[in-house]
Amino acid sequence: MAEERTLAKLIADGFVRRDHARCVPADRWHAALARAALTLMTRGQDLKDLRVPVAWALSEAYAASSTDDELVEMVAVMTALSAVPPRAM
């Protein structure tokens, strides 16, 4: 149930979009993740764990308006969605 609420919030905020019967990261998410990765790499992080830039990007967007538990749930959802390769067109 919490995952469904989290996914609905991420869709409403433009980080996730529906692609037929599945959800995929939206362009807004790709941009946020790229900015997070660049910031972390500039700080010397090697980024072996996808959760690190995912958590950074979500913290940038939601830290002021979400609880720690909500952020944890968002990281879980977005890490899973970000790790799935896009479908071939």
C-alpha positions as CSV (number, residue, x, y, z in Angstrom):
1,M,0.0,0.0,0.0
2,A,2.8,2.5,0.9
3,E,4.5,1.7,-2.4
4,E,1.3,2.5,-4.3
5,R,1.0,5.9,-2.5
6,T,4.7,6.6,-3.2
7,L,4.4,5.8,-6.8
8,A,1.2,8.0,-7.2
9,K,3.2,10.9,-5.6
10,L,6.1,10.4,-7.9
11,I,3.8,10.3,-11.0
12,A,2.0,13.4,-9.8
13,D,5.3,15.2,-9.4
14,G,6.5,14.2,-12.8
15,F,9.3,11.8,-11.8
16,V,7.5,8.7,-13.1
17,R,5.2,8.3,-16.1
18,R,3.0,5.4,-17.2
19,D,4.1,3.6,-20.4
20,H,1.2,1.4,-21.3
21,A,0.9,-1.1,-18.4
22,R,4.1,-0.2,-16.6
23,C,5.7,2.8,-14.9
24,V,9.0,4.2,-16.1
25,P,11.3,7.1,-15.0
26,A,10.3,10.3,-16.7
27,D,12.6,12.9,-18.3
28,R,12.4,14.9,-15.1
29,W,13.8,12.0,-13.1
30,H,16.6,11.4,-15.6
31,A,17.6,15.0,-15.3
32,A,17.5,15.0,-11.4
33,L,19.5,11.7,-11.3
34,A,22.1,13.1,-13.7
35,R,22.5,16.3,-11.6
36,A,22.9,14.2,-8.5
37,A,25.5,11.9,-10.1
38,L,27.5,14.9,-11.3
39,T,27.4,16.5,-7.9
40,L,28.6,13.3,-6.2
41,M,31.3,12.6,-8.8
42,T,32.6,16.2,-8.3
43,R,32.8,15.4,-4.6
44,G,34.9,12.3,-5.4
45,Q,32.3,9.6,-5.0
46,D,32.8,6.5,-7.2
47,L,29.0,5.8,-7.5
48,K,29.2,2.0,-7.4
49,D,25.8,1.9,-5.6
50,L,22.8,3.3,-7.6
51,R,21.0,4.1,-4.4
52,V,23.5,6.9,-3.6
53,P,22.6,9.2,-6.5
54,V,18.9,8.1,-6.3
55,A,18.8,9.1,-2.6
56,W,20.6,12.4,-3.3
57,A,18.2,13.3,-6.1
58,L,15.1,12.5,-4.0
59,S,16.6,14.4,-1.0
60,E,17.1,17.4,-3.1
61,A,13.4,17.3,-4.2
62,Y,11.7,16.1,-1.0
63,A,13.8,16.5,2.1
64,A,11.9,19.5,3.3
65,S,8.5,18.0,2.8
66,S,8.8,14.3,3.5
67,T,9.6,12.1,6.5
68,D,12.6,9.8,6.6
69,D,10.3,6.8,6.1
70,E,8.8,8.4,3.0
71,L,12.2,9.1,1.6
72,V,13.3,5.5,2.2
73,E,10.2,4.2,0.3
74,M,10.9,6.7,-2.6
75,V,14.5,5.5,-2.8
76,A,13.3,1.9,-2.9
77,V,10.8,2.6,-5.7
78,M,13.1,4.8,-7.8
79,T,16.1,2.6,-7.5
80,A,14.1,-0.3,-8.8
81,L,12.7,1.8,-11.7
82,S,16.1,3.3,-12.5
83,A,17.8,0.0,-12.7
84,V,15.4,-1.4,-15.3
85,P,16.6,-1.0,-18.9
86,P,14.2,0.9,-21.2
87,R,12.3,-1.1,-23.8
88,A,13.5,-1.1,-27.3
89,M,11.3,1.1,-29.5
